[in-house]
Amino acid sequence: MAYKISDECISCGACAENCPVGCISEGDGKYVINADECISCGTCADICPVGAPAEE
């Protein structure tokens, strides 16, 4: 299952910088994950300081 970033996102960019497949990009007010490219590795959730990414 792909990860999704919640509204808790503070737009720090840590998730995008550390995503091994580069499926995270800056969206409107928060970062977004391309579900078709996400490999559900959990790196984004592990690195996020506010716990915004979670499995859908």
Sequence and secondary structure as in RCSB ss.txt:
>XXXX:A:sequence
MAYKISDECISCGACAENCPVGCISEGDGKYVINADECISCGTCADICPVGAPAEE
>XXXX:A:secstr
  EEE TT     HHHHH TT  EEE SSSEEE TTT     HHHHH TT  EEE 
